[in-house]
Amino acid sequence: MPCLRGRDIQIKDVSYLRWTDNADTMVVTFAELLQGVQSGQARRQYRAHQGNQ
């Protein structure tokens, strides 16, 4: 489990949406909770292929 400043982080409610276009794009949304905290911060990442990566 990852940690931040000595506190464990839990990843919850992961969802992703992918569509095939010129960039083969994916949007990933998830909640990040620190240990001992009831609510967390929502995160969203946008990803796209570049060449073979």
Secondary structure by P-SEA (a helix, b strand, c coil): ccccccbbbbbcbbbbbbbbcccbbbbbbbbbbcccccbbbbbbbbbbbcccc
